[in-house]
Amino acid sequence: MALSISKSKFLAGLQCELLLWTHYNARDRIPDPGPAQQFIFDTGHLVGDLAKRLYPGGIEIRRDRPDGRPDIPATVAETARLLPQRKPLFEASFLADGRYVRVDILVPADGEAWDLYEVKSSTQVKDVNLWDVAYQYDCLTRAGVELDRLFLMHLNNTYVRRGGLDVQALFAAEDVTTEARERAPLVPGLFDRFARVIAGDEPTVDIGPHCTSPYTCPLRDRCWAGLPEHPVTEFHRVGKKAFAWMAEGMATMAEVPADRLSAVQRVQQDAASSGQARFDAAAVRSWLDSLEYPLWHLDFETMAPAIPLFDGTRPYQRIPFQFSLHVQDTPGAEPRHIEYLATEPVDPRPGLLEALRAIGPDGTVLAFNKTFEMGVLDELARDFPAHAAMCADLNSRMKDLADIFRRFQVYHPDQKGRYSLKNVLPAWTDLAYDDLEIADGQAAARAFLQAVFPEAAGLDPASVNEAGKAKVLADLRAYCGLDTLAMVKLMEVLRREAQ
């Protein structure tokens, strides 16, 4: 069978030729999509289905094989049969000179021409999207299709839901005809190069910024597995410098001259070389003295559905659905735990705001990376003015436990240059997130949306049963509760070591 390169494989080649080669020659090396990636796919399908509502009477072209993959000859033939009918087509398929694409939406334009719409679940046009459309343009024109205008359709982040979903206002279509056509002449050369890559030996590609841009490569863990202990890539905010240093032959932190490092990076280098943690007791004592009891250790979990669910919300607006609160009345006191978790498919914010009134009028509200919690409270105050005074009061009393770690005044080499709670906690205590079913904020948001608002996650509601939902809710309580218990335990470490 002659080689064909789909749009997705072409974009993979733009990112990394090793990734492209692997897709065709060592497919078993590429892991199946994990829950996070599958959620992105499901969201994309949901958004794509909504966009089709803009063109009533459109025809969807689907011919799949038993394994669920598209039957390319059948979809191409069906597309050719339907084109003369001059109706909007969804998933129209074309195979020309080895290029294979499925067009999200193809709409009749003047004469015999068509307008092409590529639908994305993002809220803006990205550079990779322009290559996406350019590849489609090259393929369709080779297939004899006359194209007029080319559009990138994405979610409109200024749309605010009022009542029923307004699909017209939900989407914004940006004309990218000029940009895509400017790139189209480069496609044939890239296609030929990628065809040679696929037919050749496994290419050698050094790690670099392309490993995470425009997407995190599924081969990243495999390609980075050979890095030495304490590699330069773990330096805080090192960016592209790490790869430049590696090109100079400096692969480990110890090999980089100290005068080429920031003050924080020198702390990391010293800790990695000595194996000893840094603890600035004077700085910690000063910070501890700034706190007022009772301490209210607070953590929110939020979701950000692509399609706004509630009146007054926008695409991807963060909606808090849970909080955990560990309260200590005096230093070292046994903490009390207060929590809130929405369980029904209604706006969770009113109930959460009422539950937040459990925080008393005195004492410090403590968060880890408080910018997030303060932002959530600011948005709640904006959307629920009756609670604005409470939200403002909580923000005025908030301090950030992450500050000590962000400044590297306290740093353990096991943190690997990071100061997130997930890295700090196991480095300084015997607690960790490893045994939890839900172990990060994105997983929490995803699990909540799938369990409580399955349709908004692109799922069939019938796929969620009560037992499964109860399990998710229990896992969410365990995760969010650990976030604030972790703060309590870290405070114990700080007090003990600062004496």
Secondary structure, 3 states (H helix, E strand, C coil): CCCCEEHHHHHHHHHCHHHHHHHHHCHHHCCCCCHHHHHHHHHHHHHHHHHHCCCCCCEECCCECCCCCECHHHHHHHHHHHHHHCCCEEEEEEEECCEEEEEEEEEECCCCCEEEEEECCCCCCCHHHHHHHHHHHHHHHHCCCCEEEEEEEEECCCCCCCCCCCHHHHEEEEECHHHHHHHHHHHHHHHHHHHHHHHCCCCCCCCCHHHCCCCCCCCHHHHHCCCCCCEHHHCCCCCCHHHHHHHCCCCEHHHCCHHHCCHHHHHHHHHHHHCCCEECHHHHHHHHHCCCCCEEEEEEEEECCCCCCCCCCCCCCCEEEEEEEEEECCCCCCCEEEEEECCCCCCCHHHHHHHHCCCCCCCCEEECCHHHHHHHHHHHHHHCHHHHHHHHHHHHCEEECHHHHHCCCEECHHHCCCCCHHHHHHHHCCCCCCCCCCCCHHHHHHHHHHHHCHHHHCCCHHHCCHHHHHHHHHHHHHHHHHHHHHHHHHHHHHHHHHC
